[in-house]
C-alpha cells in the first residue's frame, strides 16, 4: 500500500486512504514503531463518507484509538486536498465530531470541536489544574517557568485522570506549551488539542487576547484564535515523503 509521512510542528504521522473500514490497531503499532517501522506519533486513515468529504480513523503509536488530534486534523486536510479527496475548504468526521479545515499551500487552518471545561478545581502537589476537553481531555497548569515540566508528575496525572497533561507559561501576549501525550506515553514536541486547551484556560483567565501565537517544544509557531463557534488552529504542515509498505495487517 502507498503511504505518506507528514510532520506538523513536531508531531509526525503516517497517513493513507482506503475504501475499507477495519480495525487497524496492530497496523498502527507496526507503522509507528521508531525502529522497525516508519516511525510516527500516530496513524491516520481517511475513509469515504456519504455526507462529509471523508471520515478518519486515528490511532496513537501504541495502537490505541483517539477521538481527535489537532495537528493530525491539519495533516489530514492537507493530504485530502493533495490527493483530490476534498477541495481546499472541507468538512470531515472524527470521533470527537465534525472538523472544518482550510488549506492554503502548506498552511492549514482547522476549526476544532467546541471546548468544554470539565473541572477547574483540581489541586495536585500544590498546583492548580483545569481539565478541559478540546476533542480529547487535557489537564492544564499555568506556570511561570516552562522548564518546570515534571515528567513523572505528568505520567502520574495522566493515569489518574486518563488525560493528556500540559503546562503553559505566558510569554508576552503569547504562550509556550509542553505536553505529555496519552497513547505516546511521553512528552511530544507538539500537541494541537493540548495547545488549544492551554489557550482556552489562559483566555478564560484573561491572561491573553483571543488571537495569539503558541510555541510548543518543537520551537515552531502556531496561531490560535477563537470565533463565534470554537477555537481555530493554524500552522504549517510538511509532507516529508511517500513510500510503499508491505504488510500482512492491511
FENDA-V224480 format. One record per residue. N is the residue number from 1. OMEGA is omega in degrees with one decimal (999 if undefined). D_FIRST is the distance of its C-alpha to the first C-alpha in whole Angstrom. Layout:
n	omega	d_first
N	OMEGA	D_FIRST
N	OMEGA	D_FIRST
This chain:
n	omega	d_first
1	177.9	0
2	177.7	4
3	176.8	6
4	178.4	10
5	-179.8	13
6	170.0	16
7	178.3	20
8	174.2	23
9	177.2	26
10	172.2	25
11	177.1	23
12	-172.0	19
13	166.0	16
14	-175.2	12
15	170.5	11
16	176.2	8
17	-174.2	10
18	173.9	10
19	-171.9	13
20	176.4	13
21	178.1	15
22	176.9	15
23	-178.0	16
24	-179.0	14
25	-179.1	16
26	176.0	16
27	177.9	12
28	179.1	14
29	179.4	16
30	-175.7	14
31	-174.0	12
32	-178.2	15
33	-173.7	17
34	-178.5	19
35	-172.4	20
36	-179.9	17
37	175.4	14
38	-177.4	13
39	-179.7	16
40	173.3	17
41	-177.5	20
42	176.0	17
43	176.6	14
44	175.8	14
45	178.9	12
46	-175.8	14
47	178.1	15
48	175.8	17
49	-175.6	21
50	-174.2	24
51	-176.1	26
52	-178.1	24
53	176.0	22
54	166.8	19
55	-179.7	19
56	162.2	17
57	178.5	17
58	178.2	18
59	169.4	18
60	-176.2	20
61	177.7	19
62	178.1	21
63	177.5	19
64	178.9	22
65	178.9	21
66	-178.3	23
67	-172.3	25
68	173.8	24
69	-176.0	24
70	177.6	26
71	177.1	24
72	179.3	20
73	178.8	22
74	175.6	22
75	-179.7	19
76	-179.7	18
77	179.5	20
78	179.9	19
79	-178.0	16
80	178.7	17
81	-178.6	19
82	-177.2	17
83	175.4	15
84	175.9	18
85	-178.1	17
86	173.5	21
87	-179.8	24
88	178.4	25
89	-170.2	27
90	171.0	25
91	178.3	25
92	-172.5	23
93	172.2	23
94	177.2	23
95	179.9	25
96	-178.0	28
97	-175.8	28
98	176.6	28
99	171.7	27
100	-179.1	28
101	176.6	26
102	-179.0	27
103	176.7	25
104	-172.7	28
105	177.3	26
106	176.8	24
107	-176.9	27
108	175.8	26
109	174.2	28
110	167.6	28
111	-176.6	30
112	175.6	30
113	-176.4	31
114	-178.0	35
115	178.3	36
116	173.8	39
117	-177.9	41
118	-177.3	41
119	177.3	44
120	176.3	46
121	177.1	48
122	177.3	46
123	179.8	48
124	-178.0	47
125	178.4	48
126	-179.2	51
127	178.4	48
128	179.6	47
129	169.3	44
130	173.7	42
131	-173.7	39
132	174.6	38
133	175.0	35
134	-172.7	33
135	167.6	30
136	-175.3	30
137	178.0	33
138	166.9	34
139	-177.2	38
140	172.8	39
141	175.9	42
142	-175.5	44
143	177.4	45
144	-175.2	47
145	-177.2	45
146	179.5	42
147	-179.2	42
148	179.9	43
149	-177.2	40
150	-176.7	40
151	179.6	37
152	176.0	39
153	179.3	41
154	179.5	37
155	178.4	36
156	178.9	39
157	179.2	39
158	-177.9	35
159	179.7	36
160	-175.6	39
161	-177.5	38
162	-175.4	34
163	169.8	33
164	-173.3	32
165	-176.0	35
166	163.0	36
167	179.9	39
168	174.9	40
169	179.1	43
170	-175.6	44
171	-170.2	44
172	173.4	47
173	-174.5	45
174	-176.7	42
175	163.9	40
176	-173.3	38
177	169.5	36
178	-171.7	35
179	167.3	32
180	-173.2	32
181	172.2	28
182	-179.8	28
183	169.6	25
184	178.0	25
185	176.5	28
186	171.7	29
187	175.2	30
188	-177.8	28
189	178.5	28
190	175.0	28
191	-174.3	28
192	-179.8	28
193	174.8	30
194	176.1	32
195	179.1	33
196	179.0	34
197	177.8	36
198	177.2	38
199	-175.4	38
200	177.7	40
201	-178.3	42
202	177.8	43
203	-179.2	44
204	178.6	46
205	175.7	48
206	179.3	49
207	-176.5	48
208	173.9	46
209	-174.5	45
210	171.8	43
211	-172.5	41
212	168.2	40
213	176.9	38
214	-176.8	36
215	175.1	35
216	-178.1	33
217	179.9	33
218	-177.7	30
219	177.9	33
220	178.3	32
221	174.3	33
222	-176.5	32
223	-179.6	34
224	179.1	35
225	178.8	38
226	176.3	39
227	-177.3	39
228	-178.4	41
229	-170.2	38
230	178.6	36
231	174.0	35
232	-170.7	33
233	-172.5	31
234	177.5	30
235	-179.3	29
236	169.4	26
237	-177.6	23
238	174.0	21
239	-170.5	17
240	175.5	17
241	172.7	14
242	178.5	11
243	172.8	8
244	-175.4	5
245	176.8	5
246	-179.4	6
247	174.3	8
248	-173.8	11
249	178.6	11
250	999	8
